[in-house]
Amino acid sequence: MFFVVIILSLAGLGFGISVDEAMRLALERNLQLKAMEERAGIFEGLEKSALAFGNPEINFESGFLTTSRGGGPRERFLNLLELSQPIPLWGTRQKGASVVNKQREAFMEEYESLKREILGDVYRRFYEALYRKEVVKVWKESLRTARELEEFIESSYRLGDTTELEVFRAKRERGLAEVRLKVAEANYEGSLKELSALLNTEVESVEGELKSLKDVSDFSVEKLPQVKRFKKLIESLDRQIELEKALAKPSLSAGVIVEDSESGYYGLRAVISTEVPLLYRRQGEILQSVYRKQSLAREMDAVELELRKRLESIKLRYKALVKELDRFERELIPQAGKELELAVKSYRLRAITLLELSDVRNRYYELLISRAELLREIHNIYAEFVSIGGWK
C-alpha cells in the first residue's frame, strides 16, 4: 500500500504549457526570429536598387574665351550645358535583380535553419523544466514520507518503544528532504524563466509526461535548409558571374548639349557616347565569384556529411538510452518499490533498524531521480534531432 501511494502521488500533473504550445509560441514570438523577419526587408531595397536606372549627369561650363591672337577676353561669356543619361544594356538590371532574388532565397533558407535551431532549444528547455518539475515531485513525496516516519518514531518514543537517537535521525532525514525540495523548486522556477525568454512570454508551469517519447525517423538530409542555403548561394554566384560579364561589355549614354554659337545664338546637339572596356573587363570580379562557388560547394559537402553523421549518432544514442529506460521501468523501479514497502513493514515490526530503512528509502528516491535524469538525456538527444530538422 505504501508503494502504491508513492506512485499515485508522483503521477499527479499540474496545469501549464504543453510542448506543442511552446513550439507554436516560439515560432510566433521569439525575438531572434522577429529580428530575422525584419532583416528580410533588406532584399526589397536591394532589388529596387538593382532595377533602378542610373541618375542623369549634368555638366555646366562658363568662362571667357581667349585667343592666342588677341590675348584678352571677349566681351561675353562662353556657356555650355550638357545633360547625359546612362542607358543600361545587356540586361544588367534584370541580371542584378536575379542575383538579389537568389540571395533572398538563400536568406530564407537560413531563416528556416534558425527556426529549427530555436525549436530544438525550446524542446530541450521545455523538457529540462519538465525534468525539474519531476524532481520536485520526487522530493516532495520524499518529504511527505519522511514526515510520516518522523511522526511514527516520535509516537514510538513516547511509548518507550524506541530511542531518542532514532528521533534525532528521523528529524535529520526530514530536514534533508526539506532542503532537497527547496533546491529543486528553485531550479524548476529558474528553468521556467529560461523557457520564458525563448518564448517571449511568461511561463508559469509546464505540462506533460516526462516519459512520453517520440520516434526518431529518417529524412532526406539534402532537403534540409542548412544544405539548400548553400545551393541558393551557389546559384546567386552563377547569376553574379552573368552580371559581371554583362558589365564588362561596352556601356552607352545619351544626352544633349546646349552651347553658345559664334553669332550669339544657342545651339543644341544630341550626343551618344560609349565606354569600351579595353584593358579591364572585370576578370577580377568574375574570378572571385568562381573561387567563391568552389568554396561554397566544399562547405556544402562538409555540412551535408556532418548532418548525416549527426543523424546516425542521434539514432544510435537514442536507441541505446531507450533500451536502458525500459530496464528501469521493468526491473529497477518495481524492485526498489517492493524493497521499500517491505522495509517499512519490517521496521514497524522492529525486524530492521531505522538506519537500514533510511538506506533503502534513500536508494529508492535516488533511483527515481536517476530515471528522470535518463529521460532528460533522451529528450536532450531528441532536441538535437529537432534542431537539424526533425520536428514535424
C-alpha positions as CSV (number, residue, x, y, z in Angstrom):
1,M,0.0,0.0,0.0
2,F,2.9,2.4,0.9
3,F,4.4,1.8,-2.6
4,V,1.0,2.4,-4.3
5,V,0.6,5.7,-2.5
6,I,4.0,6.9,-3.7
7,I,3.4,6.0,-7.3
8,L,0.0,7.8,-7.3
9,S,1.5,10.9,-5.8
10,L,4.3,11.0,-8.3
11,A,1.9,10.6,-11.2
12,G,0.0,13.8,-10.5
13,L,0.3,16.5,-13.2
14,G,-0.1,20.3,-12.8
15,F,-1.5,22.7,-15.3
16,G,0.7,24.6,-17.7
17,I,2.0,25.0,-21.2
18,S,2.4,21.9,-23.4
19,V,5.4,21.2,-25.6
20,D,3.3,21.7,-28.8
21,E,2.1,25.1,-27.5
22,A,5.6,26.0,-26.6
23,M,6.7,25.3,-30.1
24,R,3.9,27.4,-31.5
25,L,4.7,30.3,-29.3
26,A,8.3,30.2,-30.2
27,L,7.5,30.5,-33.9
28,E,5.2,33.4,-33.2
29,R,7.1,35.4,-30.6
30,N,10.7,34.5,-30.5
31,L,12.8,37.7,-30.7
32,Q,15.5,36.2,-32.8
33,L,13.0,35.1,-35.4
34,K,11.4,38.5,-35.3
35,A,14.8,40.1,-36.0
36,M,15.4,37.8,-39.0
37,E,12.0,38.7,-40.4
38,E,12.8,42.3,-40.2
39,R,16.2,41.7,-42.0
40,A,14.3,40.1,-44.9
41,G,13.1,43.5,-45.8
42,I,16.6,44.5,-46.8
43,F,16.3,42.5,-50.0
44,E,13.3,44.6,-51.2
45,G,15.6,47.6,-51.1
46,L,18.4,45.7,-52.9
47,E,16.0,44.7,-55.6
48,K,14.8,48.2,-56.2
49,S,18.5,49.4,-56.4
50,A,19.2,46.7,-58.9
51,L,16.3,47.6,-61.1
52,A,16.7,51.4,-60.8
53,F,18.0,53.4,-63.8
54,G,21.2,55.4,-63.3
55,N,20.8,59.1,-62.4
56,P,21.4,61.6,-65.3
57,E,24.6,63.6,-65.2
58,I,24.6,67.4,-65.7
59,N,27.7,69.3,-66.7
60,F,27.8,73.2,-66.9
61,E,30.7,75.2,-68.1
62,S,31.1,79.0,-68.2
63,G,34.0,81.3,-68.8
64,F,35.7,83.8,-71.1
65,L,37.0,82.7,-74.4
66,T,40.6,83.8,-75.1
67,T,42.6,83.5,-78.3
68,S,46.3,83.5,-79.0
69,R,45.9,86.5,-81.2
70,G,44.2,88.9,-79.1
71,G,45.3,87.7,-75.7
72,G,42.4,89.3,-73.9
73,P,38.9,88.1,-73.0
74,R,36.0,88.5,-75.3
75,E,33.0,90.8,-74.4
76,R,30.8,87.9,-73.3
77,F,31.0,84.6,-71.5
78,L,31.1,81.2,-73.3
79,N,28.4,79.0,-71.7
80,L,27.9,75.2,-72.2
81,L,25.3,72.9,-70.6
82,E,25.5,69.1,-71.1
83,L,22.9,66.6,-69.9
84,S,23.8,62.9,-70.2
85,Q,21.7,59.8,-69.2
86,P,23.3,56.3,-68.9
87,I,21.3,53.6,-70.8
88,P,21.6,50.1,-69.2
89,L,22.3,47.4,-71.8
90,W,22.7,43.7,-71.9
91,G,20.0,43.1,-69.3
92,T,22.2,44.3,-66.4
93,R,19.1,45.5,-64.4
94,Q,17.4,42.1,-64.7
95,K,20.6,40.2,-64.0
96,G,21.2,42.3,-60.9
97,A,17.7,41.6,-59.7
98,S,18.1,37.9,-60.3
99,V,21.2,37.9,-58.1
100,V,19.2,39.6,-55.3
101,N,16.4,37.1,-55.7
102,K,18.7,34.2,-55.2
103,Q,20.3,35.9,-52.2
104,R,16.9,36.4,-50.8
105,E,16.1,32.6,-51.2
106,A,19.4,31.8,-49.5
107,F,18.5,34.1,-46.6
108,M,15.1,32.4,-46.3
109,E,16.8,29.0,-46.0
110,E,19.0,30.5,-43.3
111,Y,15.8,31.7,-41.6
112,E,14.3,28.2,-41.8
113,S,17.5,26.8,-40.3
114,L,17.4,29.2,-37.4
115,K,13.8,28.2,-36.8
116,R,14.8,24.6,-36.4
117,E,17.7,25.5,-34.1
118,I,15.3,27.6,-31.9
119,L,12.7,24.8,-31.9
120,G,15.4,22.4,-30.8
121,D,16.4,24.8,-28.0
122,V,12.8,25.2,-26.9
123,Y,12.3,21.5,-26.9
124,R,15.4,21.0,-24.7
125,R,14.5,23.8,-22.3
126,F,10.9,22.6,-22.1
127,Y,11.9,19.1,-21.1
128,E,14.6,20.4,-18.8
129,A,11.8,22.3,-17.0
130,L,9.6,19.2,-17.0
131,Y,12.5,17.1,-15.6
132,R,13.0,19.6,-12.8
133,K,9.2,19.5,-12.1
134,E,9.5,15.7,-11.8
135,V,12.4,16.2,-9.4
136,V,10.2,18.5,-7.3
137,K,7.5,15.8,-7.2
138,V,10.0,13.1,-6.1
139,W,11.5,15.2,-3.3
140,K,8.0,16.4,-2.2
141,E,7.0,12.8,-1.9
142,S,10.2,12.0,-0.1
143,L,9.4,14.8,2.4
144,R,5.9,13.5,3.0
145,T,7.1,10.0,3.8
146,A,9.9,11.4,5.9
147,R,7.3,13.4,8.0
148,E,5.1,10.3,8.4
149,L,8.1,8.3,9.5
150,E,9.1,11.1,12.0
151,E,5.6,11.1,13.5
152,F,5.7,7.3,13.8
153,I,9.1,7.4,15.6
154,E,8.1,10.2,17.9
155,S,4.9,8.2,18.9
156,S,7.0,5.1,19.5
157,Y,9.5,7.2,21.6
158,R,6.7,8.5,23.8
159,L,5.5,4.9,24.3
160,G,9.1,3.8,25.1
161,D,9.5,1.6,22.0
162,T,12.4,3.4,20.5
163,T,15.4,5.6,21.5
164,E,15.9,9.4,21.3
165,L,18.7,8.7,18.8
166,E,16.2,7.4,16.3
167,V,14.1,10.6,16.9
168,F,17.1,12.7,16.0
169,R,17.9,10.6,13.0
170,A,14.3,10.9,11.8
171,K,14.4,14.7,12.2
172,R,17.6,14.9,10.3
173,E,16.1,12.8,7.4
174,R,13.1,15.2,7.3
175,G,15.3,18.3,7.3
176,L,17.4,16.9,4.5
177,A,14.3,16.2,2.5
178,E,13.1,19.8,3.0
179,V,16.4,21.2,1.8
180,R,16.3,19.0,-1.3
181,L,12.8,20.1,-2.1
182,K,13.6,23.8,-1.7
183,V,16.6,23.5,-4.0
184,A,14.5,21.5,-6.6
185,E,11.8,24.2,-6.5
186,A,14.3,27.0,-7.1
187,N,15.8,25.0,-10.0
188,Y,12.4,24.5,-11.5
189,E,11.5,28.2,-11.3
190,G,14.8,29.0,-12.9
191,S,14.2,26.7,-15.8
192,L,10.8,28.3,-16.4
193,K,12.5,31.7,-16.7
194,E,14.9,30.4,-19.3
195,L,12.0,28.9,-21.3
196,S,10.1,32.2,-21.0
197,A,13.0,34.1,-22.6
198,L,12.8,31.9,-25.7
199,L,9.0,32.2,-26.0
200,N,9.0,35.9,-25.2
201,T,6.1,35.2,-22.8
202,E,5.9,34.4,-19.1
203,V,5.6,30.6,-18.5
204,E,4.2,29.7,-15.1
205,S,4.3,25.9,-15.4
206,V,4.9,23.1,-17.9
207,E,2.6,20.3,-18.6
208,G,3.2,16.8,-19.9
209,E,4.7,13.4,-19.3
210,L,8.5,13.3,-19.0
211,K,8.4,9.6,-20.1
212,S,6.4,10.5,-23.2
213,L,8.9,9.8,-26.0
214,K,8.8,10.5,-29.8
215,D,10.2,8.4,-32.6
216,V,13.5,9.4,-34.4
217,S,12.7,8.9,-38.0
218,D,14.7,9.2,-41.2
219,F,14.6,12.2,-43.5
220,S,16.4,13.5,-46.5
221,V,19.5,15.5,-45.5
222,E,19.7,17.0,-48.9
223,K,16.4,18.8,-48.4
224,L,17.3,20.4,-45.1
225,P,17.6,24.3,-45.2
226,Q,21.2,24.1,-44.0
227,V,22.1,22.4,-47.3
228,K,19.6,24.2,-49.5
229,R,21.1,27.6,-48.4
230,F,24.4,26.7,-50.0
231,K,22.7,25.7,-53.2
232,K,21.0,29.0,-53.4
233,L,24.2,30.9,-52.7
234,I,25.9,29.0,-55.5
235,E,23.1,29.9,-57.8
236,S,23.4,33.5,-56.8
237,L,27.1,33.4,-57.7
238,D,26.2,31.9,-61.1
239,R,23.9,34.9,-61.7
240,Q,26.6,37.3,-60.4
241,I,29.1,35.9,-63.0
242,E,26.5,36.6,-65.7
243,L,26.1,40.1,-64.4
244,E,29.8,40.7,-64.4
245,K,30.1,39.6,-68.0
246,A,27.3,42.0,-69.0
247,L,29.0,44.8,-67.1
248,A,32.2,44.0,-69.0
249,K,30.6,44.9,-72.3
250,P,30.5,48.5,-73.7
251,S,28.2,50.9,-71.9
252,L,26.1,53.6,-73.6
253,S,25.0,57.1,-72.6
254,A,22.7,59.5,-74.5
255,G,22.3,63.2,-73.9
256,V,22.0,66.8,-75.2
257,I,24.5,69.7,-75.2
258,V,23.4,73.4,-75.2
259,E,26.1,75.9,-76.1
260,D,26.8,79.3,-77.4
261,S,27.2,79.9,-81.1
262,E,29.6,82.3,-82.8
263,S,26.7,84.6,-83.7
264,G,25.4,84.9,-80.1
265,Y,22.7,82.2,-80.5
266,Y,22.4,79.0,-78.5
267,G,23.0,75.7,-80.3
268,L,21.5,72.3,-79.4
269,R,23.3,69.0,-80.1
270,A,22.3,65.4,-79.4
271,V,25.2,63.2,-78.1
272,I,25.6,59.5,-77.9
273,S,28.7,58.2,-76.1
274,T,30.0,54.8,-75.2
275,E,32.7,53.4,-72.9
276,V,34.6,50.5,-74.3
277,P,36.5,48.3,-71.8
278,L,39.8,47.6,-73.5
279,L,42.2,46.9,-70.6
280,Y,40.0,45.8,-67.8
281,R,37.0,43.5,-68.4
282,R,36.0,42.7,-64.7
283,Q,38.1,39.5,-64.8
284,G,38.9,40.1,-61.1
285,E,35.2,40.1,-60.0
286,I,34.5,37.0,-62.1
287,L,37.5,35.1,-60.7
288,Q,36.4,35.9,-57.1
289,S,32.9,34.5,-57.8
290,V,34.3,31.4,-59.4
291,Y,36.5,30.6,-56.4
292,R,33.7,31.5,-54.0
293,K,31.5,29.0,-55.8
294,Q,34.1,26.2,-55.4
295,S,34.5,27.1,-51.7
296,L,30.7,27.0,-51.1
297,A,30.5,23.6,-52.9
298,R,33.1,22.2,-50.5
299,E,31.3,23.7,-47.5
300,M,28.0,22.3,-48.6
301,D,29.6,18.8,-48.9
302,A,31.0,19.2,-45.4
303,V,27.7,20.4,-43.9
304,E,25.8,17.6,-45.6
305,L,28.3,15.0,-44.3
306,E,28.1,16.4,-40.8
307,L,24.3,16.4,-40.7
308,R,24.2,12.8,-42.0
309,K,26.6,11.6,-39.3
310,R,24.8,13.6,-36.6
311,L,21.6,11.9,-37.6
312,E,23.2,8.5,-37.4
313,S,24.7,9.4,-34.0
314,I,21.3,10.6,-32.7
315,K,19.6,7.4,-33.7
316,L,22.3,5.2,-32.2
317,R,22.3,7.1,-28.8
318,Y,18.6,7.4,-28.7
319,K,18.0,3.7,-29.2
320,A,20.6,2.8,-26.6
321,L,19.1,5.1,-23.9
322,V,15.5,4.0,-24.6
323,K,16.7,0.4,-24.1
324,E,18.1,1.3,-20.7
325,L,15.0,3.2,-19.8
326,D,13.0,0.0,-20.4
327,R,15.1,-1.7,-17.9
328,F,14.4,1.0,-15.3
329,E,10.6,0.6,-15.9
330,R,10.5,-3.2,-16.0
331,E,13.1,-4.2,-13.3
332,L,14.8,-1.5,-11.3
333,I,11.9,0.8,-10.2
334,P,9.4,-2.1,-9.4
335,Q,12.0,-4.0,-7.4
336,A,13.1,-0.9,-5.5
337,G,9.4,-0.1,-4.7
338,K,8.8,-3.5,-3.4
339,E,12.0,-3.3,-1.3
340,L,10.9,0.0,0.2
341,E,7.5,-1.3,1.0
342,L,9.0,-4.4,2.7
343,A,11.5,-2.3,4.6
344,V,8.7,-0.1,6.0
345,K,6.8,-3.1,7.2
346,S,9.9,-4.7,8.6
347,Y,10.8,-1.5,10.6
348,R,7.3,-1.3,12.1
349,L,7.8,-4.9,13.2
350,R,11.3,-4.0,14.5
351,A,12.9,-6.5,12.2
352,I,15.3,-3.9,10.8
353,T,16.8,-0.7,12.2
354,L,16.0,2.9,11.2
355,L,19.4,3.2,9.6
356,E,18.6,0.2,7.3
357,L,15.2,1.7,6.5
358,S,16.8,5.1,5.7
359,D,19.3,3.4,3.4
360,V,16.5,1.6,1.4
361,R,14.4,4.7,1.3
362,N,17.2,6.9,0.0
363,R,18.1,4.4,-2.7
364,Y,14.6,4.3,-3.9
365,Y,14.2,8.0,-4.3
366,E,17.7,8.3,-5.8
367,L,16.6,5.7,-8.3
368,L,13.6,7.8,-9.3
369,I,15.9,10.8,-9.8
370,S,18.2,8.6,-11.9
371,R,15.3,7.6,-14.1
372,A,14.3,11.2,-14.5
373,E,17.9,12.1,-15.5
374,L,17.9,9.3,-18.0
375,L,14.7,10.7,-19.5
376,R,16.2,14.2,-19.6
377,E,19.2,12.8,-21.5
378,I,16.8,11.1,-24.0
379,H,14.9,14.3,-24.6
380,N,18.2,16.2,-25.0
381,I,19.2,13.8,-27.8
382,Y,15.8,14.3,-29.4
383,A,16.3,18.1,-29.1
384,E,19.4,17.6,-31.4
385,F,17.1,15.8,-33.8
386,V,14.7,18.7,-33.7
387,S,17.4,21.3,-34.3
388,I,18.5,19.7,-37.6
389,G,15.0,19.4,-38.9
390,G,13.3,16.5,-37.2
391,W,10.3,18.4,-35.8
392,K,7.1,18.0,-37.8
